Amino acid sequence: MDFEKYGSYILEETAALLAIDSPSGMTAKAAEHVMARFEAIGYRCERTRKDGVIVHFGGEDKENGL
């Protein structure tokens, strides 16, 4: 695994997420950013009514999933 490559990606994404103004109760833009990034790599997402993000990673055992 290329830790330098993935470490850079993680730092860039963290900086982009933290740059979004999202005070308590105003997190829709941050949730949209997270959803867009996961959907771009092929995962299905849904946003909760309180702007949380649920990412569906799939898998065969639905009783023992993330």
Buried (B, 14 or more C-beta within 10 A) or exposed (E): EEEEEEEEEEEEEEEEEEEBEBEEEEBEEBBBBBBEBBEEEEEEBEBEEEBEBEBEEEEEEEEEEE
